Amino acid sequence: MTRQLLVKRMLDIIFAFVGMIALLIVFLVIGICIKFTSKGPVLFKQARLGKSGKVFNIYKFRTMVVGAEQLGNGLFQDKDDDRITKVGHFLRITSLDELPQLFNILKGDMSFVGPRPPVTYYPCQFEEYSPDKKIRFQMPPGITGYAQVMGRNALSWDERIKYDVQYIEHFSLWLDMKIIFLTIDKIIRQENVYGDDQKRSGKIS
């Protein structure tokens, strides 16, 4: 498994670097669209829990109004949330808002595939996770993951953690490839972009 993890890291670096160069124009276009359609910075930065509970700043293209976490339903969002900008809605359904996380991958904070990193205080602080749930923090978090292709924001937190732990326990490069292909399919189908109101899973992915 150690060898597979080394290969995984090497592939992360190579594809993140190539992706940033290949998508440079896309980055610029998205940045201009955000800047000219809503007030505030182009990038959204938020503290998240990474491997072993280490706190790092995740980067995304901003899809909501500035200070959205202190407005409305906080972390929880739905399709008709008026805090989401017009450009932000498009970025979310296409998952283009996640592109700046290529920087996080190059820095070593994240991987292409792994458990999505939760915010530092929801559903709980790192110290409050039970030992069986802390297993999800044994690998770097990912832009996409097993929980995302199995339901994404339609899942409750307990369901997400269950899938994250399964991923850690059955990790292989083949599983990573499978998750990437399933992620592409989910993006094309635009499935589970928002959580449902009953589970209140929140859009923190």
C-alpha positions, 0 to 999 in steps of 0.5 A: 500500500505504501508504494501505491500511496507514493505513486498516488502522490506522484500522479497528483503532482503531475496532473495538478501541474499539467491541469493548472497550465492547461486550464490557465485561460479557464481560470482567467475567464472564471475570475473575470466573470466572478469579479464583474458580476458580484462584489468581493474576491475571486477566491473563497478561502476556508479552514478545513480539516485535513490528514490527521486533523491538520487544519489547512485553507481550502481554495475555491472560486467564490460562488456566494455573496461575501459573508454567506456563512453568517447569513441565511442557513449558514453552511446549509444551502439549497438550489434556490438559495439567494446567497448563491450568485448567478455565476456561482450557480453555474460553477457549482453544477459544473464543479468548476468552483473546485478548480483552485484546489489544484493549488492545494494538491500541489501544496500537499494538503489534498489529493484528487481522490480522498475523503472531502475535508470538513470545516473545523467545527461541523459536524464536530471538532476533530477531537470529538470524532470517535476513533472509528470515524477518525479513520477518514483522516488517515489519508489526505482529503480529495477534490472528489471521493467515494462519498461524493460518487455515492450521493454527495450532498444528498447523504447524511454525515454518518453516511458520508463518513461510512463511505470515507472509511470504506475508501480508506480501508479498501484503497487502491489506485484502481479504486481512485480511477473508478471514483474519477470516472464516476465523478465525471459521470455525476458532473455530466448528470448534475446529480446531488449538487445540493443536499436535501432539506430533511438530511440537512447535509449542507454544501461543504463539499 
